[in-house]
Amino acid sequence: HRAWHAGQSRHGGREHCNDFSIGIELEGCDEHPFEAIQYTRLAELARALFSVYPKLNPQRITGHSDIAPGRKTDPGPHFDWQRLYRLLA
């Protein structure tokens, strides 16, 4: 399977993130905070993926803005990364 979410992208010294990534989207926009339930469900999904893919961990979760700067802006400045990390601890 192939994720078609990243487009032209780079992460960890590798290009074409669609070739080696799992894409997860949250409903919303960059200008508004995400809802508590979105963080809860995202953490649940991430834990499920961690159990299937042992190389995955919280430190490997990145935003579109990290892999395609200038082209992608999400999850945006209102995304609370520390909140997600606490839920994954």
Biotite code that builds the C-alpha atoms (Angstrom):
import biotite.structure as struc

atoms = struc.array([
    struc.Atom([0.000, 0.000, 0.000], chain_id="A", res_id=1, res_name="HIS", atom_name="CA", element="C"),
    struc.Atom([1.069, 3.556, -0.543], chain_id="A", res_id=2, res_name="ARG", atom_name="CA", element="C"),
    struc.Atom([0.118, 6.752, 1.220], chain_id="A", res_id=3, res_name="ALA", atom_name="CA", element="C"),
    struc.Atom([-0.670, 9.604, -1.160], chain_id="A", res_id=4, res_name="TRP", atom_name="CA", element="C"),
    struc.Atom([-0.792, 12.306, 1.485], chain_id="A", res_id=5, res_name="HIS", atom_name="CA", element="C"),
    struc.Atom([2.668, 13.862, 1.471], chain_id="A", res_id=6, res_name="ALA", atom_name="CA", element="C"),
    struc.Atom([3.424, 14.762, -2.133], chain_id="A", res_id=7, res_name="GLY", atom_name="CA", element="C"),
    struc.Atom([6.889, 16.201, -2.650], chain_id="A", res_id=8, res_name="GLN", atom_name="CA", element="C"),
    struc.Atom([8.432, 15.700, 0.776], chain_id="A", res_id=9, res_name="SER", atom_name="CA", element="C"),
    struc.Atom([11.536, 14.885, 2.782], chain_id="A", res_id=10, res_name="ARG", atom_name="CA", element="C"),
    struc.Atom([12.125, 13.433, 6.251], chain_id="A", res_id=11, res_name="HIS", atom_name="CA", element="C"),
    struc.Atom([15.120, 11.901, 7.978], chain_id="A", res_id=12, res_name="GLY", atom_name="CA", element="C"),
    struc.Atom([17.275, 12.420, 4.915], chain_id="A", res_id=13, res_name="GLY", atom_name="CA", element="C"),
    struc.Atom([14.857, 10.526, 2.677], chain_id="A", res_id=14, res_name="ARG", atom_name="CA", element="C"),
    struc.Atom([12.688, 11.971, -0.069], chain_id="A", res_id=15, res_name="GLU", atom_name="CA", element="C"),
    struc.Atom([9.215, 10.914, -1.192], chain_id="A", res_id=16, res_name="HIS", atom_name="CA", element="C"),
    struc.Atom([7.638, 10.253, 2.216], chain_id="A", res_id=17, res_name="CYS", atom_name="CA", element="C"),
    struc.Atom([4.685, 8.570, 0.514], chain_id="A", res_id=18, res_name="ASN", atom_name="CA", element="C"),
    struc.Atom([7.013, 5.611, -0.061], chain_id="A", res_id=19, res_name="ASP", atom_name="CA", element="C"),
    struc.Atom([7.642, 4.930, 3.626], chain_id="A", res_id=20, res_name="PHE", atom_name="CA", element="C"),
    struc.Atom([5.057, 6.699, 5.779], chain_id="A", res_id=21, res_name="SER", atom_name="CA", element="C"),
    struc.Atom([1.590, 6.274, 7.218], chain_id="A", res_id=22, res_name="ILE", atom_name="CA", element="C"),
    struc.Atom([-0.666, 9.279, 6.673], chain_id="A", res_id=23, res_name="GLY", atom_name="CA", element="C"),
    struc.Atom([-3.161, 10.344, 9.332], chain_id="A", res_id=24, res_name="ILE", atom_name="CA", element="C"),
    struc.Atom([-5.351, 13.412, 9.002], chain_id="A", res_id=25, res_name="GLU", atom_name="CA", element="C"),
    struc.Atom([-7.326, 15.322, 11.623], chain_id="A", res_id=26, res_name="LEU", atom_name="CA", element="C"),
    struc.Atom([-10.384, 17.314, 10.634], chain_id="A", res_id=27, res_name="GLU", atom_name="CA", element="C"),
    struc.Atom([-9.878, 21.018, 11.185], chain_id="A", res_id=28, res_name="GLY", atom_name="CA", element="C"),
    struc.Atom([-7.754, 23.913, 10.045], chain_id="A", res_id=29, res_name="CYS", atom_name="CA", element="C"),
    struc.Atom([-4.542, 25.572, 11.110], chain_id="A", res_id=30, res_name="ASP", atom_name="CA", element="C"),
    struc.Atom([-6.288, 28.557, 12.677], chain_id="A", res_id=31, res_name="GLU", atom_name="CA", element="C"),
    struc.Atom([-8.281, 26.709, 15.363], chain_id="A", res_id=32, res_name="HIS", atom_name="CA", element="C"),
    struc.Atom([-7.353, 24.396, 18.232], chain_id="A", res_id=33, res_name="PRO", atom_name="CA", element="C"),
    struc.Atom([-8.169, 20.725, 17.929], chain_id="A", res_id=34, res_name="PHE", atom_name="CA", element="C"),
    struc.Atom([-10.801, 19.103, 20.140], chain_id="A", res_id=35, res_name="GLU", atom_name="CA", element="C"),
    struc.Atom([-9.913, 16.889, 23.110], chain_id="A", res_id=36, res_name="ALA", atom_name="CA", element="C"),
    struc.Atom([-11.564, 13.899, 21.438], chain_id="A", res_id=37, res_name="ILE", atom_name="CA", element="C"),
    struc.Atom([-9.275, 14.313, 18.412], chain_id="A", res_id=38, res_name="GLN", atom_name="CA", element="C"),
    struc.Atom([-6.190, 13.984, 20.613], chain_id="A", res_id=39, res_name="TYR", atom_name="CA", element="C"),
    struc.Atom([-7.719, 10.980, 22.379], chain_id="A", res_id=40, res_name="THR", atom_name="CA", element="C"),
    struc.Atom([-8.545, 9.170, 19.148], chain_id="A", res_id=41, res_name="ARG", atom_name="CA", element="C"),
    struc.Atom([-5.213, 10.092, 17.572], chain_id="A", res_id=42, res_name="LEU", atom_name="CA", element="C"),
    struc.Atom([-3.380, 8.624, 20.572], chain_id="A", res_id=43, res_name="ALA", atom_name="CA", element="C"),
    struc.Atom([-5.498, 5.454, 20.378], chain_id="A", res_id=44, res_name="GLU", atom_name="CA", element="C"),
    struc.Atom([-4.716, 5.066, 16.682], chain_id="A", res_id=45, res_name="LEU", atom_name="CA", element="C"),
    struc.Atom([-1.018, 5.753, 17.232], chain_id="A", res_id=46, res_name="ALA", atom_name="CA", element="C"),
    struc.Atom([-0.808, 3.121, 19.992], chain_id="A", res_id=47, res_name="ARG", atom_name="CA", element="C"),
    struc.Atom([-2.500, 0.600, 17.692], chain_id="A", res_id=48, res_name="ALA", atom_name="CA", element="C"),
    struc.Atom([0.031, 1.386, 14.957], chain_id="A", res_id=49, res_name="LEU", atom_name="CA", element="C"),
    struc.Atom([2.920, 1.112, 17.449], chain_id="A", res_id=50, res_name="PHE", atom_name="CA", element="C"),
    struc.Atom([1.799, -2.425, 18.256], chain_id="A", res_id=51, res_name="SER", atom_name="CA", element="C"),
    struc.Atom([1.833, -3.418, 14.573], chain_id="A", res_id=52, res_name="VAL", atom_name="CA", element="C"),
    struc.Atom([4.959, -1.491, 13.530], chain_id="A", res_id=53, res_name="TYR", atom_name="CA", element="C"),
    struc.Atom([7.611, -1.844, 16.263], chain_id="A", res_id=54, res_name="PRO", atom_name="CA", element="C"),
    struc.Atom([9.875, 0.842, 14.761], chain_id="A", res_id=55, res_name="LYS", atom_name="CA", element="C"),
    struc.Atom([7.181, 3.468, 15.278], chain_id="A", res_id=56, res_name="LEU", atom_name="CA", element="C"),
    struc.Atom([7.238, 5.579, 18.428], chain_id="A", res_id=57, res_name="ASN", atom_name="CA", element="C"),
    struc.Atom([6.040, 9.045, 19.489], chain_id="A", res_id=58, res_name="PRO", atom_name="CA", element="C"),
    struc.Atom([9.287, 10.689, 18.379], chain_id="A", res_id=59, res_name="GLN", atom_name="CA", element="C"),
    struc.Atom([8.698, 9.536, 14.805], chain_id="A", res_id=60, res_name="ARG", atom_name="CA", element="C"),
    struc.Atom([5.344, 11.320, 14.507], chain_id="A", res_id=61, res_name="ILE", atom_name="CA", element="C"),
    struc.Atom([5.694, 14.442, 12.367], chain_id="A", res_id=62, res_name="THR", atom_name="CA", element="C"),
    struc.Atom([3.410, 17.017, 10.839], chain_id="A", res_id=63, res_name="GLY", atom_name="CA", element="C"),
    struc.Atom([2.959, 17.721, 7.161], chain_id="A", res_id=64, res_name="HIS", atom_name="CA", element="C"),
    struc.Atom([4.635, 21.063, 7.828], chain_id="A", res_id=65, res_name="SER", atom_name="CA", element="C"),
    struc.Atom([7.776, 19.188, 8.922], chain_id="A", res_id=66, res_name="ASP", atom_name="CA", element="C"),
    struc.Atom([8.064, 17.038, 5.809], chain_id="A", res_id=67, res_name="ILE", atom_name="CA", element="C"),
    struc.Atom([6.926, 19.569, 3.199], chain_id="A", res_id=68, res_name="ALA", atom_name="CA", element="C"),
    struc.Atom([7.678, 23.047, 4.564], chain_id="A", res_id=69, res_name="PRO", atom_name="CA", element="C"),
    struc.Atom([6.424, 25.841, 2.368], chain_id="A", res_id=70, res_name="GLY", atom_name="CA", element="C"),
    struc.Atom([3.832, 23.537, 0.824], chain_id="A", res_id=71, res_name="ARG", atom_name="CA", element="C"),
    struc.Atom([2.031, 22.096, 3.844], chain_id="A", res_id=72, res_name="LYS", atom_name="CA", element="C"),
    struc.Atom([1.101, 23.969, 7.018], chain_id="A", res_id=73, res_name="THR", atom_name="CA", element="C"),
    struc.Atom([-0.768, 21.392, 9.060], chain_id="A", res_id=74, res_name="ASP", atom_name="CA", element="C"),
    struc.Atom([-1.259, 20.521, 11.780], chain_id="A", res_id=75, res_name="PRO", atom_name="CA", element="C"),
    struc.Atom([-0.501, 24.178, 12.450], chain_id="A", res_id=76, res_name="GLY", atom_name="CA", element="C"),
    struc.Atom([0.485, 26.269, 15.456], chain_id="A", res_id=77, res_name="PRO", atom_name="CA", element="C"),
    struc.Atom([-2.516, 25.218, 17.551], chain_id="A", res_id=78, res_name="HIS", atom_name="CA", element="C"),
    struc.Atom([-1.621, 21.539, 17.549], chain_id="A", res_id=79, res_name="PHE", atom_name="CA", element="C"),
    struc.Atom([-0.465, 20.641, 21.061], chain_id="A", res_id=80, res_name="ASP", atom_name="CA", element="C"),
    struc.Atom([2.361, 18.170, 20.530], chain_id="A", res_id=81, res_name="TRP", atom_name="CA", element="C"),
    struc.Atom([3.049, 17.907, 24.264], chain_id="A", res_id=82, res_name="GLN", atom_name="CA", element="C"),
    struc.Atom([-0.560, 16.939, 24.884], chain_id="A", res_id=83, res_name="ARG", atom_name="CA", element="C"),
    struc.Atom([-0.267, 14.138, 22.343], chain_id="A", res_id=84, res_name="LEU", atom_name="CA", element="C"),
    struc.Atom([3.026, 12.958, 23.865], chain_id="A", res_id=85, res_name="TYR", atom_name="CA", element="C"),
    struc.Atom([1.443, 12.887, 27.346], chain_id="A", res_id=86, res_name="ARG", atom_name="CA", element="C"),
    struc.Atom([-1.402, 10.743, 26.018], chain_id="A", res_id=87, res_name="LEU", atom_name="CA", element="C"),
    struc.Atom([1.114, 8.369, 24.469], chain_id="A", res_id=88, res_name="LEU", atom_name="CA", element="C"),
    struc.Atom([3.269, 8.074, 27.609], chain_id="A", res_id=89, res_name="ALA", atom_name="CA", element="C"),
])
